[in-house]
């Protein structure tokens, strides 16, 4: 793979990760709560955890996966 194609690929990945991270950042505490709030208010659980707690943990894991992916692909020492 040429250096230009590699940079183009990293640029696409960078913008994709930014989009996913921002979406997860909004969905975690923001409007995402309204998606599970009725179920949570009734005492609903998902995998044994309260629904709101599960919702927040799910989006945290998405954000952590984005950071880990960026670290392993975009933020490598040799790409600086």
The first five atom37 places (N, CA, C, CB, O) and aatype in JSON, in Angstrom:
{
  "aatype": [20, 20, 20, 20, 20, 20, 20, 20, 20, 20, 20, 20, 20, 20, 20, 20, 20, 20, 20, 20, 20, 20, 20, 20, 20, 20, 20, 20, 20, 20, 20, 20, 20, 20, 20, 20, 20, 20, 20, 20, 20, 20, 20, 20, 20, 20, 20, 20, 20, 20, 20, 20, 20, 20, 20, 20, 20, 20, 20, 20, 20, 20, 20, 20, 20, 20, 20, 20, 20, 20, 20, 20, 20, 20, 20, 20, 20, 20, 20, 20],
  "atom_mask": [
    [1, 1, 1, 1, 1],
    [1, 1, 1, 1, 1],
    [1, 1, 1, 1, 1],
    [1, 1, 1, 1, 1],
    [1, 1, 1, 1, 1],
    [1, 1, 1, 1, 1],
    [1, 1, 1, 1, 1],
    [1, 1, 1, 1, 1],
    [1, 1, 1, 1, 1],
    [1, 1, 1, 1, 1],
    [1, 1, 1, 1, 1],
    [1, 1, 1, 1, 1],
    [1, 1, 1, 1, 1],
    [1, 1, 1, 1, 1],
    [1, 1, 1, 1, 1],
    [1, 1, 1, 1, 1],
    [1, 1, 1, 1, 1],
    [1, 1, 1, 1, 1],
    [1, 1, 1, 1, 1],
    [1, 1, 1, 1, 1],
    [1, 1, 1, 1, 1],
    [1, 1, 1, 1, 1],
    [1, 1, 1, 1, 1],
    [1, 1, 1, 1, 1],
    [1, 1, 1, 1, 1],
    [1, 1, 1, 1, 1],
    [1, 1, 1, 1, 1],
    [1, 1, 1, 1, 1],
    [1, 1, 1, 1, 1],
    [1, 1, 1, 1, 1],
    [1, 1, 1, 1, 1],
    [1, 1, 1, 1, 1],
    [1, 1, 1, 1, 1],
    [1, 1, 1, 1, 1],
    [1, 1, 1, 1, 1],
    [1, 1, 1, 1, 1],
    [1, 1, 1, 1, 1],
    [1, 1, 1, 1, 1],
    [1, 1, 1, 1, 1],
    [1, 1, 1, 1, 1],
    [1, 1, 1, 1, 1],
    [1, 1, 1, 1, 1],
    [1, 1, 1, 1, 1],
    [1, 1, 1, 1, 1],
    [1, 1, 1, 1, 1],
    [1, 1, 1, 1, 1],
    [1, 1, 1, 1, 1],
    [1, 1, 1, 1, 1],
    [1, 1, 1, 1, 1],
    [1, 1, 1, 1, 1],
    [1, 1, 1, 1, 1],
    [1, 1, 1, 1, 1],
    [1, 1, 1, 1, 1],
    [1, 1, 1, 1, 1],
    [1, 1, 1, 1, 1],
    [1, 1, 1, 1, 1],
    [1, 1, 1, 1, 1],
    [1, 1, 1, 1, 1],
    [1, 1, 1, 1, 1],
    [1, 1, 1, 1, 1],
    [1, 1, 1, 1, 1],
    [1, 1, 1, 1, 1],
    [1, 1, 1, 1, 1],
    [1, 1, 1, 1, 1],
    [1, 1, 1, 1, 1],
    [1, 1, 1, 1, 1],
    [1, 1, 1, 1, 1],
    [1, 1, 1, 1, 1],
    [1, 1, 1, 1, 1],
    [1, 1, 1, 1, 1],
    [1, 1, 1, 1, 1],
    [1, 1, 1, 1, 1],
    [1, 1, 1, 1, 1],
    [1, 1, 1, 1, 1],
    [1, 1, 1, 1, 1],
    [1, 1, 1, 1, 1],
    [1, 1, 1, 1, 1],
    [1, 1, 1, 1, 1],
    [1, 1, 1, 1, 1],
    [1, 1, 1, 1, 1]
  ],
  "atom_positions": [
    [[0.85, -1.17, 0.0], [0.0, 0.0, 0.0], [0.89, 1.23, 0.0], [-0.96, 0.0, 1.21], [1.84, 1.32, 0.78]],
    [[0.59, 2.19, -0.87], [1.41, 3.39, -0.93], [1.11, 4.28, 0.27], [1.17, 4.15, -2.24], [0.11, 4.13, 0.96]],
    [[2.03, 5.21, 0.48], [1.87, 6.11, 1.63], [0.64, 7.0, 1.47], [3.12, 6.97, 1.81], [-0.04, 7.29, 2.45]],
    [[0.36, 7.44, 0.24], [-0.8, 8.29, -0.01], [-2.1, 7.54, 0.27], [-0.78, 8.8, -1.46], [-3.02, 8.08, 0.88]],
    [[-2.18, 6.29, -0.18], [-3.38, 5.49, 0.07], [-3.53, 5.2, 1.56], [-3.32, 4.16, -0.72], [-4.64, 5.17, 2.08]],
    [[-2.41, 4.99, 2.24], [-2.46, 4.75, 3.68], [-2.97, 5.98, 4.42], [-1.06, 4.35, 4.2], [-3.78, 5.87, 5.34]],
    [[-2.49, 7.15, 4.02], [-2.95, 8.39, 4.66], [-4.43, 8.64, 4.39], [-2.14, 9.59, 4.17], [-5.14, 9.12, 5.27]],
    [[-4.89, 8.32, 3.18], [-6.3, 8.49, 2.84], [-7.16, 7.53, 3.67], [-6.52, 8.24, 1.33], [-8.23, 7.9, 4.15]],
    [[-6.68, 6.31, 3.83], [-7.4, 5.33, 4.63], [-7.48, 5.76, 6.1], [-6.73, 3.96, 4.52], [-8.52, 5.62, 6.73]],
    [[-6.37, 6.28, 6.63], [-6.37, 6.76, 8.02], [-7.28, 7.97, 8.19], [-4.94, 7.11, 8.46], [-7.91, 8.13, 9.23]],
    [[-7.34, 8.8, 7.17], [-8.21, 9.98, 7.24], [-9.68, 9.56, 7.29], [-7.96, 10.9, 6.03], [-10.45, 10.12, 8.07]],
    [[-10.06, 8.58, 6.46], [-11.45, 8.09, 6.49], [-11.76, 7.45, 7.83], [-11.69, 7.07, 5.36], [-12.83, 7.67, 8.39]],
    [[-10.82, 6.66, 8.34], [-11.02, 6.02, 9.64], [-11.13, 7.06, 10.73], [-9.88, 5.04, 9.95], [-11.96, 6.92, 11.64]],
    [[-10.32, 8.1, 10.66], [-10.35, 9.16, 11.67], [-11.73, 9.82, 11.72], [-9.26, 10.21, 11.37], [-12.28, 10.0, 12.8]],
    [[-12.27, 10.18, 10.57], [-13.58, 10.84, 10.55], [-14.7, 9.9, 10.98], [-13.87, 11.39, 9.15], [-15.66, 10.32, 11.62]],
    [[-14.58, 8.63, 10.63], [-15.57, 7.65, 11.07], [-15.55, 7.53, 12.59], [-15.31, 6.27, 10.42], [-16.61, 7.52, 13.23]],
    [[-14.36, 7.42, 13.17], [-14.24, 7.29, 14.63], [-14.73, 8.55, 15.34], [-12.78, 7.02, 15.02], [-15.36, 8.46, 16.4]],
    [[-14.45, 9.71, 14.77], [-14.95, 10.95, 15.36], [-16.48, 10.94, 15.38], [-14.43, 12.18, 14.57], [-17.09, 11.3, 16.38]],
    [[-17.08, 10.53, 14.26], [-18.55, 10.48, 14.19], [-19.15, 9.51, 15.19], [-18.98, 10.1, 12.8], [-20.13, 9.83, 15.86]],
    [[-18.56, 8.32, 15.29], [-19.07, 7.33, 16.23], [-18.92, 7.82, 17.66], [-18.34, 5.98, 16.05], [-19.82, 7.66, 18.48]],
    [[-17.77, 8.43, 17.97], [-17.53, 8.91, 19.33], [-18.52, 10.01, 19.69], [-16.09, 9.42, 19.47], [-19.09, 10.0, 20.79]],
    [[-18.74, 10.97, 18.78], [-19.68, 12.05, 19.07], [-21.11, 11.52, 19.22], [-19.63, 13.1, 17.96], [-21.85, 11.98, 20.09]],
    [[-21.49, 10.55, 18.39], [-22.81, 9.95, 18.5], [-22.97, 9.27, 19.86], [-23.04, 8.95, 17.36], [-24.0, 9.42, 20.52]],
    [[-21.95, 8.52, 20.28], [-22.0, 7.82, 21.57], [-22.01, 8.83, 22.72], [-20.81, 6.86, 21.72], [-22.67, 8.61, 23.74]],
    [[-21.29, 9.92, 22.55], [-21.25, 10.95, 23.58], [-22.62, 11.59, 23.78], [-20.21, 12.02, 23.21], [-23.01, 11.91, 24.9]],
    [[-23.36, 11.76, 22.69], [-24.7, 12.33, 22.77], [-25.7, 11.31, 23.29], [-25.15, 12.85, 21.41], [-26.55, 11.64, 24.13]],
    [[-25.62, 10.08, 22.81], [-26.61, 9.07, 23.17], [-26.5, 8.59, 24.61], [-26.48, 7.9, 22.24], [-27.51, 8.22, 25.21]],
    [[-25.31, 8.58, 25.17], [-25.13, 8.09, 26.54], [-26.0, 8.81, 27.55], [-23.69, 8.23, 26.93], [-26.93, 8.21, 28.08]],
    [[-25.72, 10.07, 27.82], [-26.52, 10.77, 28.84], [-27.68, 11.58, 28.28], [-25.63, 11.68, 29.61], [-28.6, 11.92, 29.02]],
    [[-27.67, 11.9, 27.01], [-28.65, 12.81, 26.45], [-29.95, 12.16, 26.05], [-28.07, 13.47, 25.27], [-30.64, 11.6, 26.9]],
    [[-30.31, 12.23, 24.77], [-31.6, 11.71, 24.33], [-31.71, 10.2, 24.49], [-31.83, 12.07, 22.89], [-32.82, 9.65, 24.47]],
    [[-30.6, 9.53, 24.64], [-30.63, 8.09, 24.84], [-31.39, 7.68, 26.08], [-29.25, 7.54, 24.9], [-32.0, 6.61, 26.11]],
    [[-31.36, 8.52, 27.1], [-32.07, 8.22, 28.33], [-33.57, 8.11, 28.07], [-31.79, 9.28, 29.41], [-34.25, 7.29, 28.68]],
    [[-34.08, 8.94, 27.17], [-35.51, 8.91, 26.87], [-35.91, 7.63, 26.15], [-35.89, 10.12, 26.02], [-37.08, 7.24, 26.19]],
    [[-34.97, 6.97, 25.49], [-35.27, 5.73, 24.79], [-35.53, 4.58, 25.75], [-34.14, 5.37, 23.85], [-36.29, 3.66, 25.44]],
    [[-34.9, 4.62, 26.93], [-35.07, 3.53, 27.89], [-35.74, 3.99, 29.18], [-33.73, 2.91, 28.21], [-35.94, 3.18, 30.09]],
    [[-36.08, 5.26, 29.28], [-36.58, 5.8, 30.54], [-37.88, 5.16, 31.0], [-36.78, 7.29, 30.41], [-38.02, 4.87, 32.18]],
    [[-38.85, 4.93, 30.11], [-40.11, 4.31, 30.52], [-39.89, 2.91, 31.06], [-41.08, 4.26, 29.35], [-40.46, 2.54, 32.09]],
    [[-39.07, 2.16, 30.38], [-38.75, 0.81, 30.83], [-37.99, 0.85, 32.15], [-37.92, 0.06, 29.75], [-38.23, 0.04, 33.04]],
    [[-37.08, 1.81, 32.27], [-36.3, 1.92, 33.49], [-37.16, 2.37, 34.67], [-35.14, 2.9, 33.29], [-36.97, 1.92, 35.79]],
    [[-38.11, 3.26, 34.4], [-38.98, 3.75, 35.47], [-39.84, 2.62, 36.04], [-39.88, 4.88, 34.95], [-40.23, 2.67, 37.21]],
    [[-40.13, 1.62, 35.23], [-40.9, 0.47, 35.69], [-40.02, -0.55, 36.41], [-41.61, -0.2, 34.53], [-40.5, -1.61, 36.82]],
    [[-38.73, -0.25, 36.55], [-37.83, -1.15, 37.24], [-37.23, -2.21, 36.32], [-38.54, -1.82, 38.36], [-36.78, -3.26, 36.79]],
    [[-37.23, -1.94, 35.03], [-36.72, -2.9, 34.07], [-35.22, -3.12, 34.19], [-37.05, -2.46, 32.69], [-34.47, -2.2, 34.53]],
    [[-34.8, -4.32, 33.9], [-33.37, -4.63, 33.92], [-32.95, -5.26, 32.6], [-33.04, -5.58, 35.1], [-33.76, -5.87, 31.89]],
    [[-31.69, -5.1, 32.29], [-31.09, -5.71, 31.11], [-29.85, -6.46, 31.59], [-30.73, -4.64, 30.0], [-28.94, -5.85, 32.16]],
    [[-29.81, -7.75, 31.37], [-28.72, -8.61, 31.86], [-28.5, -8.43, 33.37], [-27.43, -8.3, 31.11], [-27.37, -8.5, 33.84]],
    [[-29.58, -8.22, 34.11], [-29.5, -8.12, 35.56], [-29.11, -6.74, 36.08], [-28.53, -9.11, 36.07], [-29.03, -6.55, 37.29]],
    [[-28.86, -5.79, 35.19], [-28.51, -4.43, 35.61], [-29.7, -3.51, 35.35], [-27.24, -3.91, 34.85], [-30.47, -3.75, 34.42]],
    [[-29.86, -2.47, 36.17], [-30.9, -1.49, 35.86], [-30.71, -0.93, 34.45], [-30.9, -0.35, 36.91], [-29.57, -0.72, 34.01]],
    [[-31.8, -0.68, 33.76], [-31.74, -0.3, 32.35], [-30.91, 0.97, 32.11], [-33.13, -0.09, 31.82], [-30.13, 1.01, 31.16]],
    [[-31.07, 1.99, 32.94], [-30.32, 3.23, 32.73], [-28.82, 3.01, 32.94], [-30.82, 4.32, 33.67], [-28.0, 3.57, 32.22]],
    [[-28.47, 2.2, 33.92], [-27.07, 1.9, 34.16], [-26.48, 1.13, 32.98], [-26.91, 1.08, 35.47], [-25.38, 1.42, 32.52]],
    [[-27.22, 0.14, 32.5], [-26.77, -0.63, 31.34], [-26.58, 0.28, 30.13], [-27.77, -1.75, 31.01], [-25.6, 0.14, 29.4]],
    [[-27.52, 1.2, 29.92], [-27.45, 2.12, 28.79], [-26.17, 2.96, 28.85], [-28.69, 3.04, 28.77], [-25.48, 3.1, 27.85]],
    [[-25.86, 3.51, 30.02], [-24.66, 4.33, 30.18], [-23.39, 3.49, 29.99], [-24.65, 4.99, 31.57], [-22.45, 3.95, 29.35]],
    [[-23.36, 2.28, 30.52], [-22.2, 1.4, 30.37], [-22.0, 1.01, 28.91], [-22.35, 0.14, 31.25], [-20.87, 0.96, 28.43]],
    [[-23.09, 0.73, 28.22], [-23.0, 0.37, 26.8], [-22.32, 1.47, 25.99], [-24.41, 0.09, 26.23], [-21.41, 1.19, 25.2]],
    [[-22.76, 2.7, 26.16], [-22.16, 3.79, 25.39], [-20.75, 4.11, 25.86], [-23.03, 5.04, 25.48], [-19.92, 4.55, 25.06]],
    [[-20.45, 3.89, 27.13], [-19.06, 4.03, 27.57], [-18.17, 3.02, 26.87], [-18.96, 3.86, 29.1], [-17.05, 3.35, 26.46]],
    [[-18.64, 1.79, 26.73], [-17.85, 0.76, 26.05], [-17.64, 1.1, 24.58], [-18.54, -0.59, 26.18], [-16.57, 0.82, 24.03]],
    [[-18.64, 1.69, 23.95], [-18.47, 2.14, 22.56], [-17.38, 3.21, 22.49], [-19.81, 2.69, 22.0], [-16.52, 3.15, 21.61]],
    [[-17.42, 4.18, 23.4], [-16.41, 5.23, 23.42], [-15.02, 4.66, 23.69], [-16.76, 6.28, 24.48], [-14.04, 5.08, 23.07]],
    [[-14.93, 3.71, 24.61], [-13.63, 3.09, 24.9], [-13.11, 2.32, 23.69], [-13.76, 2.15, 26.11], [-11.91, 2.34, 23.43]],
    [[-13.99, 1.66, 22.95], [-13.57, 0.93, 21.75], [-13.06, 1.9, 20.69], [-14.74, 0.09, 21.19], [-12.11, 1.59, 19.97]],
    [[-13.68, 3.05, 20.58], [-13.22, 4.06, 19.61], [-11.82, 4.55, 19.99], [-14.2, 5.26, 19.55], [-10.94, 4.65, 19.13]],
    [[-11.62, 4.86, 21.25], [-10.3, 5.33, 21.7], [-9.24, 4.25, 21.49], [-10.35, 5.75, 23.19], [-8.14, 4.56, 21.04]],
    [[-9.56, 3.02, 21.81], [-8.61, 1.93, 21.63], [-8.28, 1.72, 20.15], [-9.17, 0.64, 22.23], [-7.12, 1.49, 19.8]],
    [[-9.29, 1.79, 19.29], [-9.06, 1.66, 17.86], [-8.19, 2.8, 17.34], [-10.39, 1.63, 17.1], [-7.27, 2.57, 16.56]],
    [[-8.47, 4.02, 17.77], [-7.67, 5.17, 17.35], [-6.23, 5.02, 17.84], [-8.27, 6.48, 17.88], [-5.29, 5.33, 17.11]],
    [[-6.05, 4.55, 19.05], [-4.7, 4.35, 19.59], [-3.91, 3.33, 18.77], [-4.77, 3.9, 21.05], [-2.73, 3.53, 18.48]],
    [[-4.56, 2.25, 18.4], [-3.87, 1.17, 17.69], [-3.65, 1.46, 16.2], [-4.65, -0.11, 17.83], [-2.77, 0.86, 15.58]],
    [[-4.43, 2.38, 15.63], [-4.32, 2.61, 14.2], [-3.85, 4.01, 13.84], [-5.64, 2.36, 13.55], [-2.95, 4.16, 13.0]],
    [[-4.41, 5.02, 14.43], [-4.12, 6.4, 14.02], [-3.01, 7.04, 14.85], [-5.38, 7.24, 14.12], [-2.17, 7.76, 14.31]],
    [[-3.01, 6.79, 16.15], [-2.07, 7.46, 17.03], [-0.76, 6.71, 17.22], [-2.7, 7.68, 18.35], [-0.02, 6.99, 18.16]],
    [[-0.46, 5.77, 16.34], [0.79, 5.03, 16.47], [1.97, 5.98, 16.32], [0.88, 3.9, 15.43], [1.87, 6.99, 15.62]],
    [[3.06, 5.67, 16.97], [4.25, 6.52, 16.98], [4.78, 6.78, 15.59], [5.33, 5.89, 17.82], [5.2, 7.89, 15.29]],
    [[4.77, 5.76, 14.72], [5.35, 5.92, 13.39], [4.48, 6.77, 12.47], [5.58, 4.56, 12.77], [4.94, 7.14, 11.39]],
    [[3.24, 7.08, 12.85], [2.38, 7.9, 11.99], [2.51, 9.38, 12.29], [0.94, 7.47, 12.14], [1.9, 10.2, 11.61]],
    [[3.28, 9.73, 13.3], [3.45, 11.15, 13.64], [4.49, 11.75, 12.81], [3.78, 11.35, 15.07], [4.78, 12.93, 12.94]]
  ]
}
